[in-house]
Amino acid sequence: MAATILVVEDEPAIQDLISYSLRQARHNVFSARNAEEAMEIINDALPDLVLLDWMLPGMSGIEFARVLRRTARTKTIPIIMLTARAEEGDKVAGLEIGADDYITKPFSPREMLARIKAVLRRRSPEAADDMVEIGGLHLDSAAHRVTADGNEVVLGPTEFRLLHFLMTHAERVYSRSQLLDQVWGDHVFVEDRTVDVHIRRLRKALETVSKDGLVQTVRGSGYRLSAVLTASMG
């Protein structure tokens, strides 16, 4: 998705490179050189994610992360630590204060973008991609809309999350228990049969645009979404 990302990095060259890479990936970027500037930005508008350098002038990145985690308004903002520290103890320290991930310098823009996408997906699975298109079916997570040939498909929240997961993991087969973990969450205790109910609802909605065959039953294994349109089963 096009996320709003705050980059807290005091080295101008690194800050510029990160910001450029993020903008090329269609993210909205705010930059700060220290914790004080970062907090001013956060007070105006909450970012979707913070890229936070460990070594900052004044308040360190690790201390600033603690502040964010102690404050009710900011405690759920995803944080990825950026640091030249490669020792395991430092990584553990970063994760223990509540960082969602840890990137060791030097790193490639590709690795950074992949880690950002992974963190955003974990925090908000349905918002991890701006647009997904498979087999003529379009899912726009930013607008929370699914269309085919210009016709909108009306889905409930659970069916939308289920379709999003299947579309972003196309051609892979998932068992009912795996879908429960990925879509409902492993902390939710519901029966495997619940998946079947929502698959039927999803197919019924997709049937209005003749795309129900994209969601396929793999007998004895589970379900998959395939780009090859076939008659639906099960």
C-alpha positions as CSV (number, residue, x, y, z in Angstrom):
1,M,0.0,0.0,0.0
2,A,1.0,3.7,-0.2
3,A,1.9,4.1,3.5
4,T,3.0,7.2,5.3
5,I,6.5,6.5,6.7
6,L,8.6,8.6,9.0
7,V,12.4,8.2,8.5
8,V,14.4,9.2,11.6
9,E,18.0,9.3,10.4
10,D,20.7,11.9,11.2
11,E,23.1,11.1,8.2
12,P,21.8,13.2,5.3
13,A,23.1,10.9,2.6
14,I,21.4,7.8,4.1
15,Q,18.2,9.8,4.8
16,D,18.1,11.0,1.2
17,L,18.6,7.5,-0.2
18,I,16.0,6.0,2.0
19,S,13.5,8.7,1.3
20,Y,14.1,8.5,-2.5
21,S,13.6,4.7,-2.5
22,L,10.4,5.0,-0.5
23,R,8.9,7.7,-2.8
24,Q,9.8,5.5,-5.8
25,A,7.7,2.8,-4.2
26,R,4.8,5.3,-3.9
27,H,5.1,5.8,-0.1
28,N,4.5,9.2,1.5
29,V,7.7,10.2,3.4
30,F,8.5,12.5,6.3
31,S,12.0,12.9,7.5
32,A,13.6,13.9,10.9
33,R,17.2,14.1,12.0
34,N,16.5,13.5,15.7
35,A,13.9,12.3,18.2
36,E,12.7,15.9,18.9
37,E,11.9,16.6,15.2
38,A,10.3,13.1,14.9
39,M,8.0,13.8,17.8
40,E,6.9,17.1,16.3
41,I,5.9,15.3,13.1
42,I,4.1,12.5,15.0
43,N,2.2,15.1,17.0
44,D,0.8,16.5,13.8
45,A,-0.1,13.2,12.1
46,L,0.6,9.6,13.0
47,P,2.7,7.7,10.4
48,D,1.9,4.2,9.4
49,L,5.4,3.1,10.2
50,V,8.7,4.5,11.6
51,L,12.1,3.7,10.2
52,L,14.3,4.6,13.2
53,D,18.1,4.9,13.4
54,W,19.6,3.5,16.6
55,M,22.4,6.1,16.8
56,L,20.8,9.6,16.9
57,P,22.1,12.8,18.4
58,G,20.5,13.6,21.8
59,M,17.9,10.9,22.6
60,S,19.0,7.6,21.0
61,G,16.7,5.7,18.7
62,I,16.3,2.9,21.3
63,E,15.2,5.5,23.9
64,F,12.8,7.1,21.4
65,A,11.3,3.7,20.6
66,R,10.7,3.2,24.3
67,V,8.9,6.6,24.4
68,L,6.7,5.6,21.5
69,R,5.8,2.3,23.1
70,R,5.0,3.9,26.5
71,T,2.6,6.5,24.9
72,A,-1.0,5.4,24.3
73,R,-1.3,7.3,21.0
74,T,1.9,5.9,19.5
75,K,2.3,2.5,21.1
76,T,0.9,0.5,18.1
77,I,2.9,2.3,15.4
78,P,5.2,-0.3,13.7
79,I,8.9,0.5,14.2
80,I,11.8,-0.9,12.1
81,M,15.2,-0.2,13.7
82,L,18.1,0.8,11.4
83,T,21.6,0.3,12.8
84,A,25.2,-0.6,12.1
85,R,25.1,-2.8,15.2
86,A,25.2,-6.5,14.1
87,E,25.6,-8.2,17.4
88,E,22.8,-10.5,18.5
89,G,22.5,-8.8,21.9
90,D,21.8,-5.5,20.1
91,K,19.2,-7.1,17.9
92,V,17.5,-8.6,20.9
93,A,17.5,-5.3,22.8
94,G,15.8,-3.6,19.8
95,L,13.1,-6.2,19.6
96,E,12.6,-6.3,23.3
97,I,11.7,-2.7,23.5
98,G,9.0,-3.3,20.9
99,A,10.6,-2.9,17.5
100,D,8.8,-4.9,14.8
101,D,12.0,-5.6,12.8
102,Y,15.7,-4.8,12.6
103,I,17.7,-3.9,9.5
104,T,21.5,-3.9,9.8
105,K,23.5,-1.3,7.7
106,P,24.4,-1.5,5.0
107,F,21.2,-2.7,3.4
108,S,19.7,-2.6,-0.1
109,P,16.6,-0.6,-0.9
110,R,15.0,-3.8,-2.1
111,E,15.5,-5.5,1.3
112,M,14.2,-2.4,3.1
113,L,11.0,-2.3,1.0
114,A,10.4,-6.0,1.5
115,R,10.7,-5.7,5.3
116,I,8.4,-2.7,5.3
117,K,5.8,-4.6,3.3
118,A,6.1,-7.6,5.6
119,V,5.6,-5.5,8.7
120,L,2.6,-3.6,7.3
121,R,1.1,-7.0,6.2
122,R,1.5,-8.4,9.7
123,R,0.0,-5.3,11.3
124,S,-2.8,-4.9,8.7
125,P,-3.0,-7.7,6.2
126,E,-5.7,-6.2,4.0
127,A,-3.6,-3.0,3.6
128,A,-0.3,-4.5,2.5
129,D,-0.8,-3.9,-1.2
130,D,-2.4,-1.1,-3.1
131,M,-3.7,-3.2,-6.0
132,V,-3.7,-6.9,-6.8
133,E,-4.9,-8.2,-10.1
134,I,-5.4,-11.9,-11.0
135,G,-7.5,-13.4,-13.7
136,G,-9.4,-10.2,-14.4
137,L,-10.2,-9.7,-10.7
138,H,-9.0,-6.5,-9.2
139,L,-8.6,-5.9,-5.5
140,D,-7.8,-2.3,-4.3
141,S,-7.0,-2.5,-0.6
142,A,-6.7,1.3,-0.2
143,A,-10.3,1.7,-1.4
144,H,-11.4,-1.6,0.1
145,R,-13.0,-2.5,-3.3
146,V,-13.0,-5.5,-5.5
147,T,-14.0,-5.2,-9.2
148,A,-14.1,-7.3,-12.4
149,D,-14.7,-5.7,-15.8
150,G,-15.8,-2.5,-14.1
151,N,-18.4,-4.3,-11.9
152,E,-18.0,-4.1,-8.2
153,V,-18.1,-7.2,-6.0
154,V,-19.7,-6.6,-2.6
155,L,-17.9,-8.5,0.1
156,G,-18.0,-8.6,3.9
157,P,-14.9,-7.8,6.0
158,T,-14.0,-11.4,6.5
159,E,-14.5,-12.4,2.8
160,F,-12.4,-9.3,1.8
161,R,-9.5,-10.5,4.1
162,L,-9.8,-14.0,2.8
163,L,-9.8,-12.9,-0.8
164,H,-6.8,-10.6,-0.2
165,F,-4.8,-13.4,1.4
166,L,-5.6,-15.8,-1.4
167,M,-4.8,-13.3,-4.2
168,T,-1.5,-12.3,-2.6
169,H,-0.6,-16.0,-2.3
170,A,-2.0,-17.2,-5.6
171,E,-1.5,-20.8,-6.8
172,R,-0.5,-21.9,-3.3
173,V,-2.7,-24.4,-1.5
174,Y,-3.7,-23.6,2.1
175,S,-5.4,-26.0,4.5
176,R,-8.4,-24.8,6.6
177,S,-6.3,-24.5,9.7
178,Q,-3.7,-22.4,7.8
179,L,-6.3,-20.1,6.5
180,L,-7.7,-19.7,10.0
181,D,-4.3,-18.7,11.3
182,Q,-3.6,-16.3,8.4
183,V,-7.0,-14.7,8.0
184,W,-8.7,-15.0,11.5
185,G,-5.5,-15.1,13.5
186,D,-4.0,-17.9,15.6
187,H,-5.4,-16.4,18.8
188,V,-9.0,-16.9,17.5
189,F,-10.6,-20.2,18.3
190,V,-13.2,-21.2,15.6
191,E,-13.9,-24.4,13.8
192,D,-12.3,-25.4,10.6
193,R,-15.8,-25.5,9.1
194,T,-16.0,-21.7,9.4
195,V,-13.5,-21.5,6.5
196,D,-15.9,-23.5,4.3
197,V,-18.8,-21.2,5.1
198,H,-16.8,-18.1,4.2
199,I,-15.4,-19.7,1.0
200,R,-19.0,-20.3,-0.1
201,R,-19.9,-16.7,0.7
202,L,-16.9,-15.5,-1.2
203,R,-17.7,-17.7,-4.3
204,K,-21.3,-16.6,-4.2
205,A,-20.2,-12.9,-4.3
206,L,-17.6,-13.6,-7.1
207,E,-20.3,-15.5,-9.1
208,T,-21.9,-12.2,-9.8
209,V,-18.9,-11.3,-12.0
210,S,-18.3,-14.9,-13.2
211,K,-15.1,-15.2,-11.2
212,D,-16.1,-17.8,-8.6
213,G,-14.0,-20.4,-10.4
214,L,-10.8,-18.6,-9.4
215,V,-11.3,-19.9,-5.9
216,Q,-10.6,-23.6,-6.2
217,T,-11.0,-26.6,-3.8
218,V,-8.0,-29.0,-3.7
219,R,-9.5,-32.2,-2.4
220,G,-7.9,-33.4,0.7
221,S,-5.7,-30.4,1.0
222,G,-7.7,-27.1,1.2
223,Y,-8.1,-24.1,-1.1
224,R,-6.2,-22.0,-3.5
225,L,-6.8,-19.1,-5.8
226,S,-5.6,-19.7,-9.4
227,A,-5.1,-17.3,-12.2
228,V,-6.5,-20.1,-14.5
229,L,-10.3,-19.8,-14.4
230,T,-11.9,-23.2,-13.9
231,A,-15.3,-24.4,-12.8
232,S,-15.6,-24.0,-9.0
233,M,-15.7,-27.2,-6.9
234,G,-16.9,-27.9,-3.4
